[in-house]
Amino acid sequence: MARDVGVMDNHVIDNSVKERKSSVLTFILNWLNNNTEKVIILITYTSMAAIIFVEVIRRFLFNEQVAWSTTVPVLLFLWVTWFGASYNIKKRTHLALTEVRQRFPYRLQFFCLILDATLWIIFAGVVIYHSTHQTWLAYDNFAIVGGTDDVMEWWFYLATPLAWGLIIIRVLQNLYEDVIKYRNKEAFTINASLLD
């Protein structure tokens, strides 16, 4: 009997460890889901602003300027732009003709949401295909950012296929929510705000 209790204790401990690992993984995935775009935008935008600020000061006060100060901020803007697009899709604040859609009947609103998701995914597939090709060309040709000796262009071009991949994930997440709302006859989120 004592042996059985020991086996049961080990089983309880194993389940407790699994639950803890599961909750940590859930926490990490939820954090990434809620903050990926925000962190990338914050880091790249702050870097852009810092580079431009410092170089403007250097240019006007010391008549000096780093050669890459005009190219790196432009390339960082790729990260801000495409991950910003993903964030807007996540928050449903992208261009969607909401004034018109609110007047549609419920089923037609749902049809438009499905059409949106379909078109986003198709367009994302086209963008990912061509931007991946562009990124590989820069990688294969060892393209270096102008004004630098060892900063590769493909590091910046990688923003486009990565962000559009995330756009697909955000579109599918929104579509999942829409299907659930449609089945439950709940109102769709059509008029969203970035501050929500």
C-alpha positions in Angstrom: 0.0 0.0 0.0 2.8 2.4 0.9 4.3 1.7 -2.5 1.0 2.7 -4.2 1.0 6.0 -2.3 4.5 6.7 -3.5 3.5 6.0 -7.1 0.4 8.2 -6.7 2.6 11.0 -5.2 4.9 10.9 -8.2 1.9 11.0 -10.5 0.6 14.0 -8.7 4.0 15.7 -8.8 4.3 14.9 -12.5 0.9 16.5 -13.2 1.8 19.5 -11.1 5.0 20.0 -13.1 3.1 19.6 -16.4 0.5 22.1 -15.3 3.2 24.6 -14.4 5.0 24.2 -17.7 1.7 24.5 -19.5 0.8 27.7 -17.6 4.2 29.2 -18.4 3.8 28.3 -22.0 0.3 29.8 -22.1 1.6 33.0 -20.4 4.4 33.3 -23.0 2.1 32.7 -25.9 -0.5 35.2 -24.6 2.2 37.8 -24.1 3.5 37.3 -27.6 0.0 37.4 -29.0 -0.7 40.7 -27.2 2.7 42.4 -27.6 4.6 41.2 -30.7 3.7 44.1 -32.9 4.0 46.7 -30.1 7.5 45.6 -29.1 8.8 45.5 -32.7 7.3 48.9 -33.5 8.6 50.5 -30.4 12.1 49.2 -30.9 12.4 50.1 -34.6 10.6 53.5 -34.3 12.8 54.5 -31.3 15.9 53.4 -33.2 14.8 55.4 -36.3 14.1 58.5 -34.2 17.3 58.2 -32.3 19.4 57.8 -35.4 17.7 60.8 -37.1 17.9 63.0 -34.0 21.6 62.3 -33.3 22.6 62.7 -36.9 20.7 66.0 -37.4 22.5 67.4 -34.3 25.8 66.1 -35.6 25.2 67.5 -39.1 24.2 71.0 -37.9 26.5 71.4 -34.9 29.6 69.5 -36.0 29.3 69.3 -39.8 29.6 65.5 -39.6 27.3 62.7 -40.5 27.6 58.9 -40.5 27.2 57.6 -44.0 24.5 55.1 -43.1 22.3 57.6 -41.2 20.1 58.2 -44.3 19.7 54.5 -45.3 19.1 52.6 -42.0 16.1 54.7 -40.9 14.4 54.1 -44.2 15.0 50.4 -44.0 13.8 50.3 -40.3 10.6 52.0 -41.6 9.8 48.7 -43.3 9.6 47.0 -39.9 7.4 49.8 -38.5 5.1 49.9 -41.5 4.4 46.2 -42.0 4.2 45.3 -38.3 2.0 48.4 -37.9 -0.3 46.9 -40.6 -0.5 43.7 -38.7 -1.4 45.5 -35.5 -4.1 47.4 -37.3 -5.6 44.2 -38.6 -5.4 42.6 -35.2 -7.3 45.6 -33.7 -9.6 45.8 -36.8 -8.7 49.4 -37.4 -7.7 48.9 -41.1 -9.7 50.4 -43.9 -13.0 48.5 -44.0 -15.7 50.9 -45.1 -17.3 50.5 -41.7 -20.0 53.2 -42.3 -21.4 51.2 -45.1 -21.0 47.8 -43.5 -22.9 48.8 -40.3 -26.0 49.3 -42.5 -25.8 45.8 -44.0 -28.0 43.0 -42.8 -26.3 40.6 -40.4 -25.6 37.8 -42.9 -24.2 40.3 -45.4 -21.9 41.7 -42.8 -20.6 38.1 -42.1 -20.1 37.5 -45.8 -18.1 40.7 -46.0 -15.9 39.6 -43.1 -15.3 36.3 -44.8 -14.5 38.1 -48.1 -12.1 40.4 -46.2 -10.3 37.4 -44.7 -10.1 35.6 -48.1 -8.7 38.7 -49.9 -6.2 39.4 -47.1 -4.9 35.9 -47.2 -4.6 35.9 -51.0 -2.9 39.3 -51.0 -0.6 38.2 -48.2 0.4 35.1 -50.1 1.4 37.2 -53.1 3.4 39.6 -50.9 5.1 36.8 -49.1 6.0 35.1 -52.3 7.6 38.2 -53.9 9.1 39.7 -50.8 10.8 36.3 -50.0 12.2 36.3 -53.5 13.5 39.9 -52.9 15.0 38.9 -49.6 16.8 35.9 -51.0 18.2 38.0 -53.8 19.7 40.4 -51.3 21.0 37.5 -49.2 22.5 35.7 -52.2 24.1 38.8 -53.5 25.5 39.8 -50.1 23.8 43.2 -50.5 25.1 45.6 -47.9 23.3 48.7 -46.6 24.7 51.8 -48.2 27.3 53.5 -45.9 28.0 50.4 -43.9 30.7 47.7 -44.2 28.8 44.7 -42.8 25.1 45.4 -42.3 23.1 43.2 -44.6 20.1 44.5 -46.5 18.2 41.2 -46.2 18.0 41.7 -42.4 15.7 44.7 -43.1 13.9 43.1 -46.1 12.9 40.1 -43.9 10.4 42.4 -42.2 8.0 42.1 -45.1 7.5 38.3 -45.3 7.6 38.0 -41.5 5.0 40.8 -40.9 2.7 39.5 -43.7 2.9 36.0 -42.2 1.8 37.6 -38.9 -1.0 39.4 -40.9 -2.3 36.0 -42.0 -2.3 34.8 -38.4 -4.2 38.0 -37.3 -6.7 37.6 -40.1 -7.3 33.9 -39.1 -7.7 34.9 -35.4 -10.3 37.6 -36.4 -12.1 35.2 -38.7 -12.3 32.6 -35.9 -13.9 35.3 -33.6 -16.3 36.2 -36.4 -17.4 32.7 -36.9 -18.1 32.2 -33.2 -20.0 35.5 -33.1 -22.0 34.5 -36.1 -22.9 31.1 -34.6 -24.0 32.8 -31.3 -25.8 35.6 -33.2 -23.7 38.3 -31.5 -22.8 41.6 -33.1 -19.6 41.8 -35.1 -16.7 44.1 -34.2 -16.9 46.4 -37.1 -16.2 49.9 -35.7 -13.0 49.2 -33.6 -10.5 51.6 -32.0 -6.7 51.4 -31.6 -7.2 52.4 -28.0 -9.4 49.4 -27.1 
